[in-house]
Amino acid sequence: MGERQETERPKKRIPMREQPPGERARNFMEVPYGYTAEEAVEEASRCLQCLKPMCRLGCPVLVDIPAFIKLIREGRFIEAAWKIKEDNALPAVCGRVCPQEIQCESLCILGKKGEPVAIGNLERFVADFERDAGEIRVPEKLPTTGRRIAVIGSGPAGLACAADLAKLGHHVTIFEALHKPGGVLIYGIPEFRLPKIIVEREVDYIKKLGVDVMVNTVIGKLYTIDELLTEGRYDACFIATGAGLPLFLGIPGENLNGIYSANEFLTRANLMKSYLFPEYDTPVKRGRSVAVIGGGNVAMDAARVALRLGAEKVHLIYRRSEAEMPARRAEIHHAREEGVEFNTLTNPVRFLDDGKGNVSGVECIRMELGEPDESGRRKPVPVKGSEFTIPIDVAIPALGTRSNPLLVSNVPGLGLTKKGYIVADEETGMTTKKGVFAGGDIVTGSATVILALGAGRKSAQAIDDYLKWKFWDTRKFAPS
Amino acid sequence: MYRIARKDILSEAVVSFEIEAREIANKARAGQFFVLRIDERGERIPLTIADFDRDRGTITTVFQKVGKTTHHLATLGEGDSISDVVGPLGTPTHIDRFGNVICVGGGVGIAPIFPIARALKHAGNTVISIIGARMRELIFWEEKMRSVSDKLIVTTDDGSYGRKAVVTVPLDELLTNNEDIQRVYAIGPAIMMKFVCITTQKHRVKTIVSLNSIMVDATGMCGACRVEVGGETKFACVDGPEFDGHAVDFDVLMARQRMYLSEEKEALEHYRKKKEVS
């Protein structure tokens, strides 16, 4: 068949057009514009439609990638979106924030000689196309089972789990502590990387499936898990509260004014829209010189938000070298393009005070890489006498999070790890407490949207099984 | 939406709301707080649950008009609604039968000390209460406080009502004349709590304070409310809001409370201008 001949395919992937760096670094509009229909078809036509598609194995939720790409090539965009939704309830989100380069795209056969198919871009295209066409299809649901499931947390794990359970005919209620559903998708990931309207539409889709979403409801305070299971008459619970509590450096001066955890800085900017202050009530310090400490995606997000709030300089401070940064390459690239200055092999020692309780500088020390540590990465060690000071008026430690004990420490019978995360079976999300499942960051610690989504899906299946058989096997959780 | 069932104007600057929030009322305990957001553009602010009525399904809060949000809030009336009300948050007060206790409430701090005094009284303690404010018109809930106290002392800074003194004066006298005080509870402006703690430290009486730091999510997620207690950083929203007052670094608390002074001014001016236009 002629269409399978490689010569007819463009070798190069179709790049997604995006706002120029100088321009976008001063606004909150989304950075990439998305494909046009022509671009999407052309990119889709690069796919070899492998008989044994490796890409699919790289996807934590096993989306039928070749099938949806084939539909795009045939111009059947809406059907392509539905195809993805068979396995992934949040395609518009995942098309934007999944690390495709280490998942599906890393296994694409085209990547061996050239560039892999832009699977993420195509996923985003069809999801957006479906929304814009206004043809949101609600899949057929199984007959009502009469079973009730409480999902705690409305981030990616909770939404995915709720969607699957609703499709199976169960009655699902999501309890969310904040005033808006979406979890990290709403409070954490910035507008320019994931427009909030996209998240709102994904949540609307979940609601259309019949899921009830209760905001302003802090489980652990308003109701305990046991109350949900007894008085609330829920047959099972799925805990997906995320990781939550921000880590700090623990160095002198860290409680000075102008020092934010990345969680706080991003929550103010994203959830509370403080970049629109005073039209919106929540303020945020607009630093002229900002230090962001860390090398993950959240650090890149915080640095890029600081730029957009008007910072003249944003210093990214990371104690290892760029090669060790956990952030996606694309995020590092975007941040650098926009003007974030990278201070790698640098570690903050203390924050300096302006005499009025505000931060005025950060004293740092240069590091060099020594022997590999337990993570396999070379351990940074300080270079004696290399201290220097960066003048700043805002600092944002983005060092990751730890388990939030608010809910999990108040559930009798729920086993926790030493770090306070929930002990749960990886395949099912089953915990040590009968009827209680858990998934996402509250089990794994900080991870990705798609992994949380995958955990939510696995638990939905396991909850469905549990509701049929009421079988609870905790032998897996032998005391460690 | 959460309806305002009753509004009382306690003084020119202080207002009390009884808000319909049945589930929160059912769970609320002394020492806890809630977060509210007036509308879509509003900020999240923590306010103390000063009272709760499980039959009526309401919680009561008292606030002072300080910034944009509290000024805006004060314009709402009975029957109006608030977009978001979240609670009950924070760790409840540890209530036990200690013996003799003193409850100190200063300014709007009179409101949150009330449910604590009431719970302590119900637990069988002898409760001496001191409430104080700058002037007569800022004193409220005198009868409510009297009803849960074995003895009530009222002070004003300017002597316009009750005794002309700051709250630490009668407190110091009580502790000097009565060696059998097991605990002191103090809620009010940070500066008042600081001096209460200096006073009680002298007499070595354990003192519990409730810290009103700036919060956003108020569930431990952001760390805006961090305070220094015993040399360690704690989150007032989940570790508190009550702490051992003798271990609290009040200077850090006061500095952090001032973080947004200029923004608060800007927001209030912006709000007033917008109101004038409309």
Interface residues (C-beta under 8 A of the other chain):
Chain A: A177 L178 H179 Y187 V215 N216 T217 V218 K221 L222 Y223 G244 L245 P246 F248 G250 E254 N255 L256 N257 G258 Y260 S261 N263 E264 T267 R268 M272 K273 F277 P278 E279 Y280 D281 T282 P283 K285 K356 G357 N404 P405 L406
Chain B: E23 I24 K27 R37 R41 G42 E43 R44 K68 T69 S83 D84 V85 V86 G87 P88 L89 V216 D217 T219 G220 M221 C222 G223 A224 R226 V227 E228 T233 F235 V238 V252 A255 R256 R258 M259 Y260 E263 E264 E266 A267 H270 Y271
